[in-house]
Amino acid sequence: MTDSTGTITVFICGSALRGQPDNQNLQDAEFVGATETAPIYRLHAVKDGWHPGIYEVEADGIAIPGELYAMTAEQYDYLKDNEPPHMYPHEVKLADGGTAIAFLYPKELIDEHGWPDISAYGGWAAYKAATA
């Protein structure tokens, strides 16, 4: 979400997390803290684990762990321009009742390609560590 100063709060839960290979795409955005979504999302390994795909569900969701970053409009635009194809920005609900912008992935494409649901791993970093 954008605050009165123009800062955009972004929820990161994949390859741009601290310690992950695309963290540099955040361009020194301010790390706000670790958090997780409300338990209304599913997490998949898209394109053989190239990146995560999350989407909202009405039942059987999980809380996805991640990180919040405060970004300038320029940092946000850079991140958005460097997201994998088909990812789109959308507001997500956080466990604490707040909201942030995250990059979701169309469930229809996940279903079409049969990409695996990795929700049971407890997050992208845990999945990558377990399958390394």
C-alpha positions in Angstrom: 0.0 0.0 0.0 1.1 3.6 -0.6 1.4 5.9 2.4 1.1 9.7 2.5 4.8 10.1 1.6 4.5 8.0 -1.5 6.3 5.0 0.0 4.9 1.7 -1.2 4.8 -1.3 1.2 5.6 -4.5 -0.7 5.3 -8.1 0.6 8.1 -10.3 -0.8 7.9 -14.1 -0.4 10.1 -15.5 -3.2 13.4 -15.2 -4.9 13.9 -11.5 -3.8 13.9 -12.4 -0.1 17.1 -11.7 1.9 19.6 -14.4 1.0 17.8 -15.4 -2.2 19.3 -14.7 -5.7 17.0 -11.8 -6.8 17.3 -9.8 -3.6 19.2 -7.1 -5.6 16.0 -6.4 -7.5 14.8 -4.5 -4.3 17.5 -1.9 -4.9 18.3 -1.1 -1.3 14.6 -0.8 -0.4 14.1 -0.4 3.4 13.5 -3.7 5.1 10.6 -3.2 7.4 10.4 -6.7 8.9 9.5 -10.3 8.6 5.8 -11.1 8.4 3.3 -13.5 6.9 0.1 -13.4 5.0 -3.3 -14.2 6.4 -3.9 -17.9 5.9 -5.8 -17.5 2.6 -3.2 -18.2 0.0 -1.5 -21.2 -1.7 2.1 -21.4 -2.9 3.3 -23.2 -6.0 6.7 -23.8 -7.7 6.3 -22.2 -11.1 8.4 -23.3 -14.1 10.2 -26.1 -12.4 10.9 -24.0 -9.3 12.1 -20.9 -11.1 9.9 -18.7 -9.0 6.9 -18.9 -6.6 3.3 -18.4 -7.6 0.8 -17.4 -5.0 -2.9 -16.8 -5.2 -5.8 -16.3 -2.9 -8.2 -19.2 -2.1 -11.5 -19.4 -0.3 -10.6 -22.6 1.6 -7.5 -24.6 2.7 -5.1 -21.6 2.6 -1.9 -21.2 4.4 -0.1 -18.2 5.9 2.9 -17.5 3.6 6.0 -16.2 5.3 7.8 -13.3 3.8 9.3 -9.8 4.3 7.9 -6.3 4.1 9.8 -3.5 2.3 9.2 0.2 2.1 9.9 1.2 -1.5 10.0 4.4 -3.4 8.0 4.6 -6.6 11.2 4.1 -8.6 12.2 1.0 -6.6 8.7 -0.4 -7.0 8.7 0.2 -10.8 12.1 -1.5 -11.2 10.9 -4.5 -9.2 7.6 -4.7 -11.2 9.5 -4.4 -14.5 11.8 -7.3 -13.4 9.2 -9.8 -12.2 8.7 -13.0 -14.2 6.1 -13.0 -16.9 2.4 -13.2 -15.8 3.1 -12.0 -12.3 0.9 -9.0 -11.4 0.7 -6.7 -8.4 -2.2 -7.1 -6.1 -3.1 -6.2 -2.5 -2.6 -9.1 0.0 -3.9 -9.5 3.5 -1.3 -9.9 6.2 -1.7 -12.0 9.4 -1.7 -8.8 11.6 -4.7 -7.4 9.7 -2.6 -5.0 7.6 -2.2 -5.1 3.8 0.7 -4.8 1.3 1.3 -5.1 -2.4 2.6 -8.5 -3.5 3.1 -10.1 -6.9 0.6 -12.9 -7.5 0.4 -15.5 -10.2 -2.7 -16.5 -12.1 -4.1 -19.7 -10.7 -5.4 -20.6 -14.2 -1.8 -20.9 -15.5 -0.7 -22.9 -12.5 -3.6 -25.3 -13.1 -2.9 -25.4 -16.8 0.7 -26.4 -16.3 0.3 -28.6 -13.2 3.0 -26.8 -11.3 3.4 -28.3 -7.8 1.8 -26.9 -4.7 4.6 -26.4 -2.3 2.5 -24.8 0.5 3.5 -27.6 2.9 7.1 -26.5 2.9 6.2 -23.4 4.8 7.5 -20.8 2.3 9.8 -20.3 -0.7 13.1 -20.2 1.2 12.2 -23.4 3.0 11.2 -25.1 -0.3 14.5 -24.0 -2.0 16.6 -25.3 1.0 14.8 -28.6 1.0 15.2 -29.2 -2.7 18.7 -27.9 -3.1 
